[in-house]
Amino acid sequence: MNDDARTTLRYQRRCQLVAIAYVLVMSGLYLLITVSRTRGVQQQLLSAIESETMLSQQHHPLRKQSVDLQQQELLLQEELSQQRKRVPAFVRETELLTEIEDLTALHAARLLAFRPLAGTTAASGNRIRVELVVEADFAACYRFLYEIRELERLCDVRQLEISPGSSAGLQHMTLELHVFHQIPATVAESGEGAVR
């Protein structure tokens, strides 16, 4: 083989080696870019997951507070139901309780208590003493009181007490109502509303 042929062969081999090296370098760069992008996407996903976790943890107390408020509301409703059962049946069956519930709804008030007071007897002027507690802002309490005084055919307001409510701007209004009714027997002194 002469010198020209050898030179040509060497040149071809060098070109092949350069081409192979070029392919390897480009493949390496492509892999590096792909890995870098993959890591970037993974980092973004991790950041998004961490952000979602932090938001979930931040909102968790709010959800818990909402659940607590719902539980308190259910307990209040159950307590009111028990209180009404202790009120003599003739009081529950009159339109008084319906009127009171309508008034609380009308004035955006909360009915906190409706319970009999101990010591009501037939000798006390044929009346049942009932304690009524509502919660609302001052203006709503005033309107509620004004309208309940209009229910003269059903009850008479004897005592009034205003105290701070459960949050700013709200008031507790406690009323002692004397409910009119012809009582056939003595109501239990315990205040449980039983009829002897």
C-alpha positions as CSV (number, residue, x, y, z in Angstrom):
1,M,0.0,0.0,0.0
2,N,1.5,3.3,-1.1
3,D,1.8,6.4,1.1
4,D,-1.2,8.2,-0.5
5,A,-3.5,5.2,0.3
6,R,-2.2,5.1,3.9
7,T,-2.7,8.9,4.3
8,T,-6.3,8.6,3.0
9,L,-7.1,5.7,5.3
10,R,-5.7,7.6,8.3
11,Y,-7.7,10.7,7.3
12,Q,-10.9,8.6,7.0
13,R,-10.3,7.0,10.4
14,R,-9.7,10.4,12.0
15,C,-12.9,11.7,10.4
16,Q,-14.8,8.7,11.8
17,L,-13.3,9.2,15.3
18,V,-14.2,12.9,15.1
19,A,-17.7,12.0,14.0
20,I,-18.1,9.5,16.8
21,A,-16.7,12.0,19.3
22,Y,-19.1,14.6,18.1
23,V,-22.0,12.2,18.4
24,L,-20.9,11.2,21.9
25,V,-20.5,14.9,23.0
26,M,-23.9,15.9,21.5
27,S,-25.6,12.8,23.2
28,G,-24.0,13.8,26.5
29,L,-25.2,17.3,26.1
30,Y,-28.7,16.1,25.3
31,L,-28.8,13.8,28.3
32,L,-27.5,16.6,30.5
33,I,-30.2,19.0,29.3
34,T,-32.9,16.4,29.6
35,V,-31.8,15.5,33.2
36,S,-31.6,19.2,34.0
37,R,-35.1,19.8,32.7
38,T,-36.4,16.7,34.5
39,R,-34.9,18.0,37.8
40,G,-36.4,21.4,37.2
41,V,-39.9,19.9,36.6
42,Q,-39.4,17.7,39.7
43,Q,-38.4,20.8,41.7
44,Q,-41.5,22.6,40.5
45,L,-43.7,19.7,41.4
46,L,-42.1,19.5,44.9
47,S,-42.5,23.2,45.4
48,A,-46.2,23.0,44.3
49,I,-46.7,20.0,46.7
50,E,-45.1,21.9,49.6
51,S,-47.2,25.0,48.8
52,E,-50.3,22.9,48.8
53,T,-49.3,21.3,52.0
54,M,-48.7,24.6,53.7
55,L,-52.0,26.0,52.5
56,S,-53.8,22.9,53.7
57,Q,-52.1,23.3,57.1
58,Q,-53.1,27.0,57.2
59,H,-56.7,26.3,56.4
60,H,-56.9,23.3,58.7
61,P,-57.5,25.4,61.8
62,L,-60.3,27.2,59.9
63,R,-62.0,23.9,59.0
64,K,-61.6,22.8,62.6
65,Q,-63.1,26.0,63.9
66,S,-66.0,25.6,61.5
67,V,-66.6,22.1,62.7
68,D,-66.4,23.3,66.3
69,L,-69.0,26.0,65.6
70,Q,-71.3,23.5,64.0
71,Q,-71.0,21.2,67.0
72,Q,-71.7,24.1,69.3
73,E,-74.8,25.0,67.3
74,L,-76.0,21.3,67.4
75,L,-75.4,21.3,71.2
76,L,-77.4,24.5,71.5
77,Q,-80.3,23.2,69.5
78,E,-80.3,20.0,71.6
79,E,-80.3,22.0,74.8
80,L,-83.1,24.2,73.6
81,S,-85.1,21.1,72.7
82,Q,-84.6,19.7,76.2
83,Q,-85.6,23.1,77.8
84,R,-88.8,23.2,75.8
85,K,-89.7,19.7,76.9
86,R,-89.4,20.9,80.5
87,V,-91.8,23.8,79.8
88,P,-95.4,22.8,80.6
89,A,-97.2,21.4,77.5
90,F,-99.8,24.1,77.4
91,V,-97.0,26.7,77.0
92,R,-95.4,24.8,74.2
93,E,-98.7,24.3,72.5
94,T,-99.6,28.0,72.5
95,E,-98.6,30.3,69.7
96,L,-96.1,32.0,72.1
97,L,-93.1,29.9,71.2
98,T,-93.9,30.2,67.5
99,E,-94.1,33.9,67.8
100,I,-90.7,34.0,69.6
101,E,-89.1,31.9,67.0
102,D,-90.5,34.1,64.3
103,L,-89.2,37.2,66.0
104,T,-85.7,35.8,66.4
105,A,-85.6,34.9,62.7
106,L,-87.0,38.3,61.7
107,H,-84.3,40.2,63.7
108,A,-81.4,37.9,63.0
109,A,-81.2,36.9,66.7
110,R,-80.3,33.6,68.3
111,L,-82.6,31.9,70.7
112,L,-80.2,30.7,73.5
113,A,-82.7,29.6,76.2
114,F,-86.4,29.1,76.8
115,R,-86.9,27.4,80.1
116,P,-89.3,27.5,83.0
117,L,-88.4,29.1,86.3
118,A,-88.9,27.2,89.6
119,G,-91.7,28.1,92.0
120,T,-94.6,28.7,89.6
121,T,-97.9,27.5,91.1
122,A,-101.5,27.9,90.3
123,A,-101.8,30.4,93.1
124,S,-99.5,32.9,91.3
125,G,-102.2,34.4,89.2
126,N,-102.5,31.5,86.7
127,R,-99.2,32.3,85.1
128,I,-96.1,30.3,84.3
129,R,-92.7,32.1,84.7
130,V,-90.4,31.4,81.7
131,E,-86.9,32.7,81.2
132,L,-86.1,33.7,77.6
133,V,-82.5,34.5,76.5
134,V,-81.7,35.8,73.0
135,E,-78.5,37.0,71.5
136,A,-78.3,39.8,68.9
137,D,-76.9,43.3,68.4
138,F,-78.3,46.1,70.5
139,A,-80.7,47.5,67.8
140,A,-82.1,44.0,67.2
141,C,-82.5,43.4,70.9
142,Y,-84.4,46.7,71.2
143,R,-86.8,45.8,68.3
144,F,-87.2,42.3,69.7
145,L,-88.2,43.6,73.1
146,Y,-90.6,46.1,71.5
147,E,-92.4,43.5,69.5
148,I,-92.5,40.9,72.3
149,R,-94.3,43.5,74.5
150,E,-97.0,43.6,71.8
151,L,-97.8,39.9,72.6
152,E,-99.9,41.0,75.6
153,R,-102.5,38.3,74.9
154,L,-99.9,35.6,75.5
155,C,-97.4,36.9,78.1
156,D,-96.2,39.8,80.1
157,V,-92.6,40.9,80.3
158,R,-91.6,41.3,84.0
159,Q,-87.8,41.6,84.1
160,L,-85.1,42.6,81.6
161,E,-81.4,42.1,81.8
162,I,-78.8,43.0,79.1
163,S,-75.2,41.6,79.3
164,P,-72.3,41.3,76.8
165,G,-72.7,38.6,74.2
166,S,-70.4,35.9,72.8
167,S,-68.6,38.4,70.5
168,A,-68.1,42.1,69.9
169,G,-71.3,44.0,69.1
170,L,-73.6,41.3,70.4
171,Q,-75.7,41.4,73.5
172,H,-77.5,38.8,75.6
173,M,-81.0,39.9,76.5
174,T,-82.6,37.9,79.3
175,L,-86.3,38.3,79.8
176,E,-88.7,36.9,82.5
177,L,-92.0,36.2,80.8
178,H,-95.2,35.5,82.7
179,V,-97.2,33.3,80.4
180,F,-101.0,33.5,80.8
181,H,-102.9,30.3,81.1
182,Q,-105.5,28.7,83.3
183,I,-103.5,26.2,85.2
184,P,-105.4,23.1,86.2
185,A,-102.9,22.0,88.8
186,T,-99.7,23.0,90.5
187,V,-96.6,23.1,88.4
188,A,-93.6,21.3,89.9
189,E,-91.4,23.5,92.1
190,S,-88.3,22.0,90.5
191,G,-88.9,24.0,87.4
192,E,-88.9,20.9,85.3
193,G,-92.4,21.7,84.1
194,A,-94.1,18.5,85.4
195,V,-97.7,18.8,86.4
196,R,-98.9,17.2,89.6
